[in-house]
């Protein structure tokens, strides 16, 4: 398999995982809130999850853009 093709599909996977993070945040936050350690830090935890999702989508978008066959 060509390295450009692999990197292109890897970028698509990163974008999908980033979107999956956004999809799962509302389902995971009640579980995180139930833990005593994170009860006062929910805004920070939610912020970190959203930043993680944004970075995954951004990294995937860069890989797809750079390796897109014209």
N, C-alpha and C positions, 0 to 999 in steps of 0.2 A: 504494500500500500504506500502510496506517495505521502510524503510528510505534510504537504500542503492540504491534501484531502483529509488526513487524520486531524490536523489542527483545525480545519474547518468544522468537522463534525464534533470535535472536542469543544469548540466554541458554542455550538448549538446545545450541547449537553450542559454547559455552564449556564447558558441562558435559561434552560428548562429548570435547572436546580434553583436558580435565583427566583424564578417565578413560583416554584414550589415552596420556597421559604416564605414568600408573601402569602401564599395560600394557607400555610400551616400556622402562622403567627396567631390568628384568633383562636385556634384550637388548642394551642400550647400554653397561652398566657394564663388560663385558669389553673392549670397544673403548676405553673411556676409560682403563681400567687399563693398556692396552698403551702409552699415551703416557707418556713419561718425566716430563713436567711434572706430571701428575696422579697419579703413582704413590703419593705420600705423602699425598695429599689426597682419597682416595676417599670417606671418610666425609663430608667437607664437600660434595663434589660430589653425592653421593647425597642428602644433606640438602637441598641446594638444589633438586634435581629434585623431591623430594617436596613441598617448600614451594610450588614452582611449580604442581604439580598441585592442591594444596589451594586455592591462591588462585584458580586458574581455575574450579574447581568452586564455590567460594564466590561468586565474581563472577557466574557463570552462575545459581546458585541465587537470588541476590538479584534479578537481572533477571527471572527467571521468576516469582518470588514477587510482585514489585511490579507486574508487568504481566499477571498471570493474570486472564482474564475470569471474572467470577463469574456 
